[in-house]
Amino acid sequence: MLLLSCDQVQYCQVIRREKTGTEQIIPGIVYYGKLFIRGEVFPLSQKKRAIEYSRQQFSYYQEKIYILLVRERDYFALWYENCDVRKLPTVNNEPFPDFVATIDLKQVVFHMRQSLPQKTIRKGFRRFHNCFSTQDVINWLQTHLNLTHREAMKLGQRLVDHHWLLPLNSYPVRFHKRNHFYQFND
């Protein structure tokens, strides 16, 4: 396990083949010729917890894979060595300013439909079935895609902009931190 700054690694995007045969573009880094994929994320205030957790993971994998703890702009991220991915060519060494823009929305919505908890809510005299809140979406994206809060907000806005998620309000809405409610566009 190594503790590095973001200047010591080369950011890239990698392709990972899923068990279903589909390919997914995810963030990756290159360090001394080895490819790594992002795992857990910790706020900067939890540096000790991040170090302890990375040590536990290193022991869990019986020291057979390298684990990097990288201090990025707003957080610490664990990066796991992975031999099953391949690197995509990149133009610069930025820590994924456009990573969220590369995520396949159709695939995200497919998985969200299967596991995002939905509920019935009342607004005025109407009942809306199969709804979920902004916070439900953010939590799901952070848990299932290992996104930071900022990335989850950005992806949520993309889902609204591309009409995958429909706000219950009759007017177009920004994806807010407040508890707006949404439904899937069928």
HELIX and SHEET records of a PDB file:
HELIX    1   1 CYS A    6  GLN A    8  5                                   3    
HELIX    2   2 LEU A   44  GLN A   46  5                                   3    
HELIX    3   3 LYS A   47  TYR A   60  1                                  14    
HELIX    4   4 VAL A  100  THR A  102  5                                   3    
HELIX    5   5 LEU A  105  SER A  115  1                                  11    
HELIX    6   6 THR A  134  LEU A  145  1                                  12    
HELIX    7   7 HIS A  149  ASP A  161  1                                  13    
SHEET    1   A 7 LEU A   2  SER A   5  0                                        
SHEET    2   A 7 ILE A  67  ARG A  71  1                                        
SHEET    3   A 7 TYR A  75  GLU A  81 -1                                        
SHEET    4   A 7 LYS A  34  PRO A  43 -1                                        
SHEET    5   A 7 GLU A  23  TYR A  31 -1                                        
SHEET    6   A 7 GLN A  10  ARG A  17 -1                                        
SHEET    7   A 7 VAL A  85  LEU A  88 -1                                        
SHEET    1   B 4 LYS A 119  LYS A 123  0                                        
SHEET    2   B 4 ARG A 126  SER A 133 -1                                        
SHEET    3   B 4 PHE A 181  PHE A 184 -1                                        
SHEET    4   B 4 LEU A 165  PRO A 167 -1                                        
END                                                                             
